[in-house]
Amino acid sequence: MRMVFRAFIIICGIFLIGSGMWSAFTKKGPADAIGAFLALVGLMATIVGILMICVPGFFGG
């Protein structure tokens, strides 16, 4: 079950990166800044998901 959750984090992160980049380059006004922020959040979520899969005790202390 944990592996499914970790894979879900990675998939959501990749989706946020894609939609954030699309929004950052196609929208105008404050929507482009929100899109750029979403892309950054997606990148962080993807990195966290990969760390949770590759290094199981990374956040355990």
C-alpha distance matrix in Angstrom:
0.0 3.8 5.4 5.2 6.4 8.8 10.0 10.7 12.7 14.6 15.4 16.6 18.6 20.3 21.1 22.6 24.6 26.0 26.9 28.3 30.4 31.7 32.6 34.2 36.5 37.4 37.7 40.6 41.0 38.2 35.6 35.8 35.1 32.1 30.8 31.4 29.5 26.5 26.6 26.6 23.7 21.8 22.9 21.7 18.2 18.0 19.4 17.0 13.9 15.8 16.6 13.1 12.3 15.9 16.7 13.9 16.4 18.2 17.6 17.5 21.2
3.8 0.0 3.8 5.4 5.1 6.2 8.6 9.7 10.6 12.6 14.3 15.3 16.6 18.6 20.0 21.0 22.7 24.6 25.7 26.6 28.7 30.4 31.2 32.4 34.9 36.1 36.4 39.1 39.4 36.5 34.1 34.0 33.0 30.2 29.0 29.2 27.2 24.5 24.5 24.0 21.1 19.5 20.2 18.7 15.4 15.4 16.2 13.6 10.8 12.7 13.1 9.5 9.3 12.8 13.4 10.5 12.9 14.5 13.8 14.0 17.8
5.4 3.8 0.0 3.8 5.4 5.0 6.1 8.4 9.8 10.7 12.3 14.1 15.3 16.7 18.3 19.9 21.2 22.8 24.3 25.4 27.1 28.8 30.0 31.2 33.4 34.7 35.4 38.2 38.8 36.2 33.6 33.2 32.5 29.9 28.3 28.4 26.8 23.9 23.4 23.2 20.7 18.5 19.0 18.0 14.8 13.9 14.9 13.0 9.6 10.7 11.9 8.9 7.3 10.8 12.3 10.3 13.5 14.8 15.0 15.7 19.2
5.2 5.4 3.8 0.0 3.8 5.5 5.1 6.0 8.7 9.9 10.4 12.1 14.1 15.3 16.3 18.1 19.9 21.1 22.3 23.8 25.7 26.9 28.1 29.7 31.8 32.7 33.3 36.3 37.0 34.5 31.7 31.6 31.2 28.3 26.7 27.2 25.7 22.6 22.3 22.7 20.0 17.6 18.7 18.2 14.6 13.9 15.8 14.1 10.6 12.3 14.2 11.4 10.2 13.8 15.6 13.8 16.9 17.7 17.5 18.5 22.1
6.4 5.1 5.4 3.8 0.0 3.8 5.5 4.9 6.3 8.8 9.8 10.4 12.3 14.4 15.2 16.3 18.4 20.1 20.9 21.9 24.2 25.7 26.4 27.8 30.3 31.3 31.6 34.3 34.7 31.9 29.3 29.4 28.7 25.7 24.4 25.0 23.1 20.1 20.2 20.3 17.3 15.4 16.7 15.7 12.0 12.2 14.0 11.8 8.8 11.5 12.9 10.0 10.1 13.9 15.1 13.2 15.7 16.1 15.1 16.4 20.0
8.8 6.2 5.0 5.5 3.8 0.0 3.8 5.3 5.1 6.5 8.8 10.0 10.7 12.6 14.4 15.4 16.7 18.8 20.1 20.8 22.7 24.6 25.6 26.6 29.0 30.4 30.9 33.6 34.1 31.3 28.9 28.4 27.6 25.0 23.5 23.5 21.8 19.0 18.6 18.3 15.7 13.7 14.2 13.2 9.8 9.3 10.7 8.7 5.3 7.7 9.3 6.7 6.7 10.4 11.8 10.6 13.4 13.3 13.0 14.8 18.1
10.0 8.6 6.1 5.1 5.5 3.8 0.0 3.8 5.4 5.1 6.2 8.6 9.8 10.7 12.4 14.2 15.4 16.8 18.4 19.7 21.3 22.8 24.2 25.5 27.4 28.7 29.6 32.6 33.4 31.0 28.2 27.7 27.3 24.8 22.8 23.0 21.8 18.8 18.0 18.4 16.2 13.4 14.1 14.0 10.7 9.2 11.4 10.6 6.8 8.3 11.0 9.4 8.1 11.4 13.8 13.2 16.4 16.2 16.4 18.3 21.5
10.7 9.7 8.4 6.0 4.9 5.3 3.8 0.0 3.8 5.4 5.1 6.1 8.4 9.9 10.5 12.1 14.1 15.4 16.3 17.8 19.9 21.1 22.1 23.7 25.9 26.8 27.3 30.3 31.0 28.6 25.7 25.6 25.3 22.4 20.7 21.4 20.0 16.7 16.6 17.3 14.7 12.0 13.7 13.7 10.0 9.5 12.5 11.4 8.2 10.8 13.3 11.6 11.3 14.7 16.7 15.9 18.6 18.2 17.6 19.7 22.9
12.7 10.6 9.8 8.7 6.3 5.1 5.4 3.8 0.0 3.8 5.5 5.2 6.1 8.7 9.9 10.4 12.2 14.3 15.3 15.9 18.1 19.9 20.6 21.8 24.3 25.6 25.9 28.6 29.0 26.4 23.8 23.5 22.7 20.0 18.5 18.8 17.1 14.1 14.0 14.1 11.4 9.1 10.6 10.1 6.3 6.5 9.3 8.0 5.6 8.8 11.0 9.7 10.5 13.6 15.1 14.7 16.9 15.9 15.0 17.6 20.6
14.6 12.6 10.7 9.9 8.8 6.5 5.1 5.4 3.8 0.0 3.8 5.5 5.0 6.2 8.6 9.8 10.5 12.4 14.3 15.1 16.5 18.4 19.8 20.7 22.8 24.3 25.2 28.0 28.9 26.5 23.9 23.0 22.5 20.3 18.2 18.1 17.1 14.2 13.0 13.4 11.6 8.5 9.1 9.6 6.6 4.5 7.7 8.0 5.2 6.9 10.1 9.9 9.8 12.2 14.5 14.9 17.6 16.2 16.2 19.0 21.8
15.4 14.3 12.3 10.4 9.8 8.8 6.2 5.1 5.5 3.8 0.0 3.8 5.4 5.2 6.2 8.6 9.9 10.8 12.3 14.0 15.5 16.7 18.2 19.8 21.6 22.6 23.6 26.7 27.9 25.8 22.8 22.1 22.2 19.8 17.4 18.0 17.4 14.0 13.1 14.5 12.7 9.3 10.8 12.1 9.1 7.5 11.1 11.6 8.9 10.5 13.8 13.5 13.0 15.5 18.0 18.3 21.1 20.0 19.8 22.5 25.4
16.6 15.3 14.1 12.1 10.4 10.0 8.6 6.1 5.2 5.5 3.8 0.0 3.8 5.5 5.0 6.1 8.6 9.9 10.4 11.8 14.1 15.3 16.1 17.7 20.0 20.9 21.3 24.2 25.1 22.7 19.8 19.6 19.5 16.7 14.7 15.6 14.6 11.1 11.0 12.4 10.1 7.1 9.8 10.8 7.7 7.7 11.4 11.5 9.7 12.2 14.9 14.5 14.9 17.6 19.6 19.6 21.9 20.5 19.7 22.5 25.3
18.6 16.6 15.3 14.1 12.3 10.7 9.8 8.4 6.1 5.0 5.4 3.8 0.0 3.8 5.4 5.0 6.2 8.7 9.9 10.2 12.1 14.2 15.1 15.9 18.3 19.9 20.4 23.1 23.9 21.5 18.9 18.0 17.6 15.3 13.2 13.2 12.3 9.2 8.3 9.2 7.4 3.9 6.0 7.4 5.1 4.7 8.4 9.3 8.4 10.4 13.0 13.5 14.2 16.3 18.1 18.8 20.8 18.9 18.3 21.5 23.9
20.3 18.6 16.7 15.3 14.4 12.6 10.7 9.9 8.7 6.2 5.2 5.5 3.8 0.0 3.8 5.4 5.1 6.3 8.7 9.8 10.7 12.4 14.2 15.2 16.9 18.4 19.6 22.6 24.0 22.1 19.2 17.9 18.2 16.3 13.4 13.5 13.7 10.6 8.7 10.5 9.9 6.1 7.2 9.9 8.4 6.5 10.0 11.9 10.6 11.4 14.7 15.5 15.5 17.2 19.6 20.6 23.1 21.2 21.2 24.4 26.7
21.1 20.0 18.3 16.3 15.2 14.4 12.4 10.5 9.9 8.6 6.2 5.0 5.4 3.8 0.0 3.8 5.4 5.2 6.1 8.3 9.9 10.7 12.1 14.0 15.7 16.5 17.4 20.7 22.1 20.3 17.1 16.4 17.1 14.8 11.9 13.1 13.3 9.8 8.8 11.6 10.6 7.3 9.7 12.2 10.4 9.6 13.3 14.6 13.3 14.8 17.9 18.3 18.4 20.5 22.8 23.4 25.8 24.1 23.6 26.7 29.2
22.6 21.0 19.9 18.1 16.3 15.4 14.2 12.1 10.4 9.8 8.6 6.1 5.0 5.4 3.8 0.0 3.8 5.4 5.2 5.6 8.3 9.7 10.2 11.6 14.0 15.2 15.5 18.4 19.3 17.2 14.2 13.6 13.7 11.3 8.8 9.8 9.6 6.0 5.6 8.4 7.3 4.7 7.8 10.1 8.9 9.3 12.6 13.8 13.4 15.3 17.8 18.5 19.3 21.2 23.0 23.8 25.7 23.5 22.7 26.0 28.2
24.6 22.7 21.2 19.9 18.4 16.7 15.4 14.1 12.2 10.5 9.9 8.6 6.2 5.1 5.4 3.8 0.0 3.8 5.7 5.2 6.0 8.5 9.9 10.3 12.3 14.2 15.2 18.0 19.2 17.5 14.7 13.1 13.3 11.9 8.8 8.6 9.4 6.8 4.1 7.0 7.7 4.9 6.2 9.5 9.5 9.0 11.7 13.8 13.8 14.8 17.4 18.8 19.4 20.7 22.7 24.0 25.9 23.5 23.2 26.6 28.5
26.0 24.6 22.8 21.1 20.1 18.8 16.8 15.4 14.3 12.4 10.8 9.9 8.7 6.3 5.2 5.4 3.8 0.0 3.8 5.5 5.3 6.2 8.6 9.9 11.0 12.2 13.9 17.1 19.0 17.9 14.7 13.1 14.4 13.1 9.5 10.2 11.9 9.2 7.0 10.5 11.3 8.5 9.9 13.3 12.9 11.9 14.9 17.1 16.5 17.3 20.3 21.5 21.7 23.1 25.4 26.7 28.9 26.7 26.5 29.9 32.0
26.9 25.7 24.3 22.3 20.9 20.1 18.4 16.3 15.3 14.3 12.3 10.4 9.9 8.7 6.1 5.2 5.7 3.8 0.0 3.8 5.5 5.1 6.0 8.5 10.1 10.5 11.3 14.7 16.4 15.2 11.7 10.9 12.5 10.7 7.2 9.3 10.8 7.9 7.3 11.0 11.3 9.3 11.7 14.6 14.0 13.9 17.0 18.7 18.3 19.7 22.5 23.4 23.9 25.6 27.7 28.7 30.7 28.5 27.8 31.2 33.3
28.3 26.6 25.4 23.8 21.9 20.8 19.7 17.8 15.9 15.1 14.0 11.8 10.2 9.8 8.3 5.6 5.2 5.5 3.8 0.0 3.8 5.4 5.1 6.0 8.6 10.0 10.3 13.0 14.2 12.6 9.6 8.2 9.1 7.6 4.0 5.5 7.2 5.1 4.4 8.1 9.1 8.1 10.1 12.8 13.1 13.6 16.1 17.9 18.3 19.7 22.0 23.2 24.1 25.6 27.3 28.5 30.1 27.5 26.8 30.3 32.0
30.4 28.7 27.1 25.7 24.2 22.7 21.3 19.9 18.1 16.5 15.5 14.1 12.1 10.7 9.9 8.3 6.0 5.3 5.5 3.8 0.0 3.8 5.4 5.0 6.3 8.6 10.1 12.9 14.7 13.9 11.2 8.7 10.1 10.0 6.3 6.3 9.3 8.2 6.0 9.3 11.4 10.2 11.0 14.2 15.1 14.8 16.9 19.4 19.7 20.5 22.9 24.6 25.2 26.3 28.2 29.8 31.5 28.8 28.5 32.1 33.7
31.7 30.4 28.8 26.9 25.7 24.6 22.8 21.1 19.9 18.4 16.7 15.3 14.2 12.4 10.7 9.7 8.5 6.2 5.1 5.4 3.8 0.0 3.8 5.5 5.5 6.1 8.1 11.6 14.1 13.9 10.7 8.8 11.4 11.1 7.5 8.9 11.9 10.4 9.1 12.7 14.3 12.9 14.3 17.5 17.8 17.5 20.0 22.3 22.3 23.1 25.8 27.2 27.7 28.9 31.1 32.5 34.4 31.9 31.5 35.0 36.8
32.6 31.2 30.0 28.1 26.4 25.6 24.2 22.1 20.6 19.8 18.2 16.1 15.1 14.2 12.1 10.2 9.9 8.6 6.0 5.1 5.4 3.8 0.0 3.8 5.5 5.3 5.4 8.7 10.7 10.3 7.0 5.7 8.5 8.0 4.9 7.5 10.1 9.1 9.1 12.5 13.8 13.2 15.1 17.8 18.2 18.6 21.1 23.0 23.3 24.6 27.0 28.2 29.1 30.6 32.4 33.5 35.2 32.6 31.8 35.3 37.0
34.2 32.4 31.2 29.7 27.8 26.6 25.5 23.7 21.8 20.7 19.8 17.7 15.9 15.2 14.0 11.6 10.3 9.9 8.5 6.0 5.0 5.5 3.8 0.0 3.8 5.9 6.1 8.1 9.8 9.4 7.1 4.0 6.4 7.4 4.7 5.3 8.8 9.1 8.5 11.1 13.3 13.4 14.5 17.1 18.3 18.7 20.7 22.8 23.6 24.7 26.7 28.4 29.4 30.5 32.1 33.6 35.0 32.1 31.4 35.0 36.4
36.5 34.9 33.4 31.8 30.3 29.0 27.4 25.9 24.3 22.8 21.6 20.0 18.3 16.9 15.7 14.0 12.3 11.0 10.1 8.6 6.3 5.5 5.5 3.8 0.0 3.8 6.1 8.3 11.0 11.9 9.8 6.7 9.6 11.1 8.4 8.7 12.4 12.6 11.4 14.1 16.6 16.1 16.8 19.9 21.1 21.0 22.9 25.4 26.0 26.6 28.9 30.8 31.5 32.4 34.2 35.9 37.6 34.7 34.3 37.9 39.3
37.4 36.1 34.7 32.7 31.3 30.4 28.7 26.8 25.6 24.3 22.6 20.9 19.9 18.4 16.5 15.2 14.2 12.2 10.5 10.0 8.6 6.1 5.3 5.9 3.8 0.0 3.8 6.9 10.3 11.7 9.2 7.4 11.1 12.0 9.6 11.1 14.4 14.1 13.7 16.7 18.6 18.0 19.4 22.3 23.1 23.1 25.4 27.7 28.0 28.9 31.4 32.9 33.5 34.7 36.7 38.1 39.9 37.2 36.6 40.2 41.8
37.7 36.4 35.4 33.3 31.6 30.9 29.6 27.3 25.9 25.2 23.6 21.3 20.4 19.6 17.4 15.5 15.2 13.9 11.3 10.3 10.1 8.1 5.4 6.1 6.1 3.8 0.0 3.8 6.9 8.3 5.9 5.3 9.1 9.8 8.5 10.7 13.4 13.4 13.9 16.7 18.2 18.3 20.0 22.5 23.2 23.9 26.2 28.0 28.5 29.9 32.1 33.4 34.4 35.8 37.5 38.7 40.2 37.5 36.5 40.1 41.6
40.6 39.1 38.2 36.3 34.3 33.6 32.6 30.3 28.6 28.0 26.7 24.2 23.1 22.6 20.7 18.4 18.0 17.1 14.7 13.0 12.9 11.6 8.7 8.1 8.3 6.9 3.8 0.0 3.8 6.6 6.0 5.7 8.8 10.4 10.3 11.9 14.3 15.2 16.0 18.2 19.9 20.6 22.1 24.3 25.4 26.3 28.3 30.1 31.0 32.4 34.4 35.7 37.0 38.3 39.8 41.0 42.3 39.4 38.2 41.8 43.1
41.0 39.4 38.8 37.0 34.7 34.1 33.4 31.0 29.0 28.9 27.9 25.1 23.9 24.0 22.1 19.3 19.2 19.0 16.4 14.2 14.7 14.1 10.7 9.8 11.0 10.3 6.9 3.8 0.0 3.8 5.5 6.2 7.7 9.5 10.7 12.1 13.7 15.2 16.6 18.2 19.7 21.0 22.6 24.3 25.5 26.9 28.7 30.1 31.4 33.0 34.6 35.9 37.6 38.9 40.0 41.1 42.1 39.1 37.7 41.2 42.3
38.2 36.5 36.2 34.5 31.9 31.3 31.0 28.6 26.4 26.5 25.8 22.7 21.5 22.1 20.3 17.2 17.5 17.9 15.2 12.6 13.9 13.9 10.3 9.4 11.9 11.7 8.3 6.6 3.8 0.0 3.8 5.5 5.3 6.4 8.7 10.1 10.8 12.5 14.5 15.7 16.7 18.5 20.3 21.5 22.7 24.5 26.2 27.3 28.7 30.6 31.9 33.1 35.0 36.4 37.3 38.2 39.0 36.1 34.5 37.9 39.0
35.6 34.1 33.6 31.7 29.3 28.9 28.2 25.7 23.8 23.9 22.8 19.8 18.9 19.2 17.1 14.2 14.7 14.7 11.7 9.6 11.2 10.7 7.0 7.1 9.8 9.2 5.9 6.0 5.5 3.8 0.0 3.8 5.5 5.0 6.1 8.6 9.8 10.4 12.3 14.3 15.1 16.2 18.4 20.0 20.7 22.2 24.4 25.5 26.5 28.4 30.1 31.2 32.7 34.4 35.5 36.4 37.5 34.7 33.3 36.7 38.1
35.8 34.0 33.2 31.6 29.4 28.4 27.7 25.6 23.5 23.0 22.1 19.6 18.0 17.9 16.4 13.6 13.1 13.1 10.9 8.2 8.7 8.8 5.7 4.0 6.7 7.4 5.3 5.7 6.2 5.5 3.8 0.0 3.8 5.4 5.0 6.2 8.6 9.8 10.5 12.5 14.3 15.1 16.6 18.6 19.8 21.0 22.8 24.4 25.6 27.0 28.8 30.2 31.7 32.9 34.2 35.4 36.6 33.7 32.5 36.1 37.4
35.1 33.0 32.5 31.2 28.7 27.6 27.3 25.3 22.7 22.5 22.2 19.5 17.6 18.2 17.1 13.7 13.3 14.4 12.5 9.1 10.1 11.4 8.5 6.4 9.6 11.1 9.1 8.8 7.7 5.3 5.5 3.8 0.0 3.8 5.3 5.1 6.2 8.6 9.9 10.7 12.4 14.2 15.4 16.8 18.4 20.0 21.4 22.8 24.4 25.9 27.2 28.7 30.5 31.7 32.6 33.8 34.6 31.5 30.3 33.8 34.8
32.1 30.2 29.9 28.3 25.7 25.0 24.8 22.4 20.0 20.3 19.8 16.7 15.3 16.3 14.8 11.3 11.9 13.1 10.7 7.6 10.0 11.1 8.0 7.4 11.1 12.0 9.8 10.4 9.5 6.4 5.0 5.4 3.8 0.0 3.8 5.4 5.0 6.2 8.7 9.9 10.4 12.2 14.2 15.4 16.3 18.2 20.0 21.0 22.3 24.3 25.7 26.7 28.6 30.1 31.0 31.9 32.8 29.9 28.4 31.8 33.1
30.8 29.0 28.3 26.7 24.4 23.5 22.8 20.7 18.5 18.2 17.4 14.7 13.2 13.4 11.9 8.8 8.8 9.5 7.2 4.0 6.3 7.5 4.9 4.7 8.4 9.6 8.5 10.3 10.7 8.7 6.1 5.0 5.3 3.8 0.0 3.8 5.4 5.0 6.2 8.7 9.8 10.4 12.3 14.3 15.1 16.3 18.4 19.9 20.8 22.4 24.3 25.5 26.9 28.4 29.7 30.8 32.0 29.3 28.1 31.6 33.1
31.4 29.2 28.4 27.2 25.0 23.5 23.0 21.4 18.8 18.1 18.0 15.6 13.2 13.5 13.1 9.8 8.6 10.2 9.3 5.5 6.3 8.9 7.5 5.3 8.7 11.1 10.7 11.9 12.1 10.1 8.6 6.2 5.1 5.4 3.8 0.0 3.8 5.4 5.1 6.4 8.8 9.8 10.7 12.6 14.3 15.4 16.8 18.6 20.0 21.3 22.8 24.5 26.1 27.1 28.2 29.6 30.7 27.7 26.8 30.4 31.6
29.5 27.2 26.8 25.7 23.1 21.8 21.8 20.0 17.1 17.1 17.4 14.6 12.3 13.7 13.3 9.6 9.4 11.9 10.8 7.2 9.3 11.9 10.1 8.8 12.4 14.4 13.4 14.3 13.7 10.8 9.8 8.6 6.2 5.0 5.4 3.8 0.0 3.8 5.4 5.1 6.3 8.6 9.9 10.7 12.3 14.2 15.5 16.6 18.4 20.1 21.2 22.6 24.6 25.8 26.5 27.7 28.4 25.4 24.1 27.7 28.8
26.5 24.5 23.9 22.6 20.1 19.0 18.8 16.7 14.1 14.2 14.0 11.1 9.2 10.6 9.8 6.0 6.8 9.2 7.9 5.1 8.2 10.4 9.1 9.1 12.6 14.1 13.4 15.2 15.2 12.5 10.4 9.8 8.6 6.2 5.0 5.4 3.8 0.0 3.8 5.3 5.0 6.0 8.5 9.8 10.3 12.1 14.2 15.2 16.2 18.2 19.8 20.8 22.5 24.1 25.2 26.0 27.2 24.5 23.2 26.7 28.3
26.6 24.5 23.4 22.3 20.2 18.6 18.0 16.6 14.0 13.0 13.1 11.0 8.3 8.7 8.8 5.6 4.1 7.0 7.3 4.4 6.0 9.1 9.1 8.5 11.4 13.7 13.9 16.0 16.6 14.5 12.3 10.5 9.9 8.7 6.2 5.1 5.4 3.8 0.0 3.8 5.5 5.0 6.2 8.7 9.8 10.5 12.4 14.2 15.2 16.5 18.4 19.9 21.2 22.4 23.8 25.1 26.5 23.7 23.0 26.6 28.1
26.6 24.0 23.2 22.7 20.3 18.3 18.4 17.3 14.1 13.4 14.5 12.4 9.2 10.5 11.6 8.4 7.0 10.5 11.0 8.1 9.3 12.7 12.5 11.1 14.1 16.7 16.7 18.2 18.2 15.7 14.3 12.5 10.7 9.9 8.7 6.4 5.1 5.3 3.8 0.0 3.8 5.4 5.1 6.3 8.6 9.9 10.7 12.4 14.3 15.5 16.6 18.4 20.2 21.1 22.0 23.4 24.4 21.3 20.5 24.2 25.4
23.7 21.1 20.7 20.0 17.3 15.7 16.2 14.7 11.4 11.6 12.7 10.1 7.4 9.9 10.6 7.3 7.7 11.3 11.3 9.1 11.4 14.3 13.8 13.3 16.6 18.6 18.2 19.9 19.7 16.7 15.1 14.3 12.4 10.4 9.8 8.8 6.3 5.0 5.5 3.8 0.0 3.8 5.4 5.1 6.1 8.6 9.9 10.5 12.2 14.3 15.3 16.4 18.5 19.9 20.6 21.5 22.4 19.6 18.4 21.9 23.4
21.8 19.5 18.5 17.6 15.4 13.7 13.4 12.0 9.1 8.5 9.3 7.1 3.9 6.1 7.3 4.7 4.9 8.5 9.3 8.1 10.2 12.9 13.2 13.4 16.1 18.0 18.3 20.6 21.0 18.5 16.2 15.1 14.2 12.2 10.4 9.8 8.6 6.0 5.0 5.4 3.8 0.0 3.8 5.4 5.0 6.1 8.6 9.8 10.4 12.2 14.1 15.2 16.6 18.2 19.5 20.5 22.0 19.5 18.7 22.2 24.1
22.9 20.2 19.0 18.7 16.7 14.2 14.1 13.7 10.6 9.1 10.8 9.8 6.0 7.2 9.7 7.8 6.2 9.9 11.7 10.1 11.0 14.3 15.1 14.5 16.8 19.4 20.0 22.1 22.6 20.3 18.4 16.6 15.4 14.2 12.3 10.7 9.9 8.5 6.2 5.1 5.4 3.8 0.0 3.8 5.5 5.1 6.2 8.6 9.9 10.6 12.3 14.2 15.6 16.4 17.7 19.3 20.7 17.9 17.7 21.4 22.9
21.7 18.7 18.0 18.2 15.7 13.2 14.0 13.7 10.1 9.6 12.1 10.8 7.4 9.9 12.2 10.1 9.5 13.3 14.6 12.8 14.2 17.5 17.8 17.1 19.9 22.3 22.5 24.3 24.3 21.5 20.0 18.6 16.8 15.4 14.3 12.6 10.7 9.8 8.7 6.3 5.1 5.4 3.8 0.0 3.8 5.4 5.1 6.1 8.6 9.9 10.5 12.2 14.4 15.3 15.8 17.2 18.1 15.1 14.4 18.1 19.5
18.2 15.4 14.8 14.6 12.0 9.8 10.7 10.0 6.3 6.6 9.1 7.7 5.1 8.4 10.4 8.9 9.5 12.9 14.0 13.1 15.1 17.8 18.2 18.3 21.1 23.1 23.2 25.4 25.5 22.7 20.7 19.8 18.4 16.3 15.1 14.3 12.3 10.3 9.8 8.6 6.1 5.0 5.5 3.8 0.0 3.8 5.5 5.1 6.1 8.6 9.8 10.5 12.4 14.2 15.1 15.7 17.1 14.7 13.8 17.2 19.3
18.0 15.4 13.9 13.9 12.2 9.3 9.2 9.5 6.5 4.5 7.5 7.7 4.7 6.5 9.6 9.3 9.0 11.9 13.9 13.6 14.8 17.5 18.6 18.7 21.0 23.1 23.9 26.3 26.9 24.5 22.2 21.0 20.0 18.2 16.3 15.4 14.2 12.1 10.5 9.9 8.6 6.1 5.1 5.4 3.8 0.0 3.8 5.4 5.1 6.2 8.6 9.8 10.7 12.1 13.8 15.0 17.0 14.8 14.9 18.2 20.3
19.4 16.2 14.9 15.8 14.0 10.7 11.4 12.5 9.3 7.7 11.1 11.4 8.4 10.0 13.3 12.6 11.7 14.9 17.0 16.1 16.9 20.0 21.1 20.7 22.9 25.4 26.2 28.3 28.7 26.2 24.4 22.8 21.4 20.0 18.4 16.8 15.5 14.2 12.4 10.7 9.9 8.6 6.2 5.1 5.5 3.8 0.0 3.8 5.4 5.1 6.1 8.6 10.0 10.4 11.5 13.3 14.8 12.1 12.7 16.2 17.8
17.0 13.6 13.0 14.1 11.8 8.7 10.6 11.4 8.0 8.0 11.6 11.5 9.3 11.9 14.6 13.8 13.8 17.1 18.7 17.9 19.4 22.3 23.0 22.8 25.4 27.7 28.0 30.1 30.1 27.3 25.5 24.4 22.8 21.0 19.9 18.6 16.6 15.2 14.2 12.4 10.5 9.8 8.6 6.1 5.1 5.4 3.8 0.0 3.8 5.5 5.1 6.1 8.7 10.0 10.2 11.1 12.3 9.7 9.5 13.0 14.9
13.9 10.8 9.6 10.6 8.8 5.3 6.8 8.2 5.6 5.2 8.9 9.7 8.4 10.6 13.3 13.4 13.8 16.5 18.3 18.3 19.7 22.3 23.3 23.6 26.0 28.0 28.5 31.0 31.4 28.7 26.5 25.6 24.4 22.3 20.8 20.0 18.4 16.2 15.2 14.3 12.2 10.4 9.9 8.6 6.1 5.1 5.4 3.8 0.0 3.8 5.4 5.1 6.4 8.7 10.0 10.3 12.6 11.0 11.1 14.0 16.6
15.8 12.7 10.7 12.3 11.5 7.7 8.3 10.8 8.8 6.9 10.5 12.2 10.4 11.4 14.8 15.3 14.8 17.3 19.7 19.7 20.5 23.1 24.6 24.7 26.6 28.9 29.9 32.4 33.0 30.6 28.4 27.0 25.9 24.3 22.4 21.3 20.1 18.2 16.5 15.5 14.3 12.2 10.6 9.9 8.6 6.2 5.1 5.5 3.8 0.0 3.8 5.4 5.2 6.0 8.1 9.7 12.3 10.7 12.0 14.9 17.1
16.6 13.1 11.9 14.2 12.9 9.3 11.0 13.3 11.0 10.1 13.8 14.9 13.0 14.7 17.9 17.8 17.4 20.3 22.5 22.0 22.9 25.8 27.0 26.7 28.9 31.4 32.1 34.4 34.6 31.9 30.1 28.8 27.2 25.7 24.3 22.8 21.2 19.8 18.4 16.6 15.3 14.1 12.3 10.5 9.8 8.6 6.1 5.1 5.4 3.8 0.0 3.8 5.4 5.2 5.4 7.4 9.2 7.1 8.8 11.7 13.5
13.1 9.5 8.9 11.4 10.0 6.7 9.4 11.6 9.7 9.9 13.5 14.5 13.5 15.5 18.3 18.5 18.8 21.5 23.4 23.2 24.6 27.2 28.2 28.4 30.8 32.9 33.4 35.7 35.9 33.1 31.2 30.2 28.7 26.7 25.5 24.5 22.6 20.8 19.9 18.4 16.4 15.2 14.2 12.2 10.5 9.8 8.6 6.1 5.1 5.4 3.8 0.0 3.8 5.8 5.6 5.3 7.6 6.8 7.6 9.9 12.6
12.3 9.3 7.3 10.2 10.1 6.7 8.1 11.3 10.5 9.8 13.0 14.9 14.2 15.5 18.4 19.3 19.4 21.7 23.9 24.1 25.2 27.7 29.1 29.4 31.5 33.5 34.4 37.0 37.6 35.0 32.7 31.7 30.5 28.6 26.9 26.1 24.6 22.5 21.2 20.2 18.5 16.6 15.6 14.4 12.4 10.7 10.0 8.7 6.4 5.2 5.4 3.8 0.0 3.8 5.8 5.9 9.4 9.5 11.1 12.7 15.5
15.9 12.8 10.8 13.8 13.9 10.4 11.4 14.7 13.6 12.2 15.5 17.6 16.3 17.2 20.5 21.2 20.7 23.1 25.6 25.6 26.3 28.9 30.6 30.5 32.4 34.7 35.8 38.3 38.9 36.4 34.4 32.9 31.7 30.1 28.4 27.1 25.8 24.1 22.4 21.1 19.9 18.2 16.4 15.3 14.2 12.1 10.4 10.0 8.7 6.0 5.2 5.8 3.8 0.0 3.8 6.1 9.2 8.9 11.6 13.3 15.4
16.7 13.4 12.3 15.6 15.1 11.8 13.8 16.7 15.1 14.5 18.0 19.6 18.1 19.6 22.8 23.0 22.7 25.4 27.7 27.3 28.2 31.1 32.4 32.1 34.2 36.7 37.5 39.8 40.0 37.3 35.5 34.2 32.6 31.0 29.7 28.2 26.5 25.2 23.8 22.0 20.6 19.5 17.7 15.8 15.1 13.8 11.5 10.2 10.0 8.1 5.4 5.6 5.8 3.8 0.0 3.8 5.7 5.5 8.7 10.1 11.7
13.9 10.5 10.3 13.8 13.2 10.6 13.2 15.9 14.7 14.9 18.3 19.6 18.8 20.6 23.4 23.8 24.0 26.7 28.7 28.5 29.8 32.5 33.5 33.6 35.9 38.1 38.7 41.0 41.1 38.2 36.4 35.4 33.8 31.9 30.8 29.6 27.7 26.0 25.1 23.4 21.5 20.5 19.3 17.2 15.7 15.0 13.3 11.1 10.3 9.7 7.4 5.3 5.9 6.1 3.8 0.0 3.8 5.7 7.8 8.0 10.6
16.4 12.9 13.5 16.9 15.7 13.4 16.4 18.6 16.9 17.6 21.1 21.9 20.8 23.1 25.8 25.7 25.9 28.9 30.7 30.1 31.5 34.4 35.2 35.0 37.6 39.9 40.2 42.3 42.1 39.0 37.5 36.6 34.6 32.8 32.0 30.7 28.4 27.2 26.5 24.4 22.4 22.0 20.7 18.1 17.1 17.0 14.8 12.3 12.6 12.3 9.2 7.6 9.4 9.2 5.7 3.8 0.0 3.8 5.7 4.9 7.0
18.2 14.5 14.8 17.7 16.1 13.3 16.2 18.2 15.9 16.2 20.0 20.5 18.9 21.2 24.1 23.5 23.5 26.7 28.5 27.5 28.8 31.9 32.6 32.1 34.7 37.2 37.5 39.4 39.1 36.1 34.7 33.7 31.5 29.9 29.3 27.7 25.4 24.5 23.7 21.3 19.6 19.5 17.9 15.1 14.7 14.8 12.1 9.7 11.0 10.7 7.1 6.8 9.5 8.9 5.5 5.7 3.8 0.0 3.8 5.6 6.7
17.6 13.8 15.0 17.5 15.1 13.0 16.4 17.6 15.0 16.2 19.8 19.7 18.3 21.2 23.6 22.7 23.2 26.5 27.8 26.8 28.5 31.5 31.8 31.4 34.3 36.6 36.5 38.2 37.7 34.5 33.3 32.5 30.3 28.4 28.1 26.8 24.1 23.2 23.0 20.5 18.4 18.7 17.7 14.4 13.8 14.9 12.7 9.5 11.1 12.0 8.8 7.6 11.1 11.6 8.7 7.8 5.7 3.8 0.0 3.8 5.6
17.5 14.0 15.7 18.5 16.4 14.8 18.3 19.7 17.6 19.0 22.5 22.5 21.5 24.4 26.7 26.0 26.6 29.9 31.2 30.3 32.1 35.0 35.3 35.0 37.9 40.2 40.1 41.8 41.2 37.9 36.7 36.1 33.8 31.8 31.6 30.4 27.7 26.7 26.6 24.2 21.9 22.2 21.4 18.1 17.2 18.2 16.2 13.0 14.0 14.9 11.7 9.9 12.7 13.3 10.1 8.0 4.9 5.6 3.8 0.0 3.8
21.2 17.8 19.2 22.1 20.0 18.1 21.5 22.9 20.6 21.8 25.4 25.3 23.9 26.7 29.2 28.2 28.5 32.0 33.3 32.0 33.7 36.8 37.0 36.4 39.3 41.8 41.6 43.1 42.3 39.0 38.1 37.4 34.8 33.1 33.1 31.6 28.8 28.3 28.1 25.4 23.4 24.1 22.9 19.5 19.3 20.3 17.8 14.9 16.6 17.1 13.5 12.6 15.5 15.4 11.7 10.6 7.0 6.7 5.6 3.8 0.0
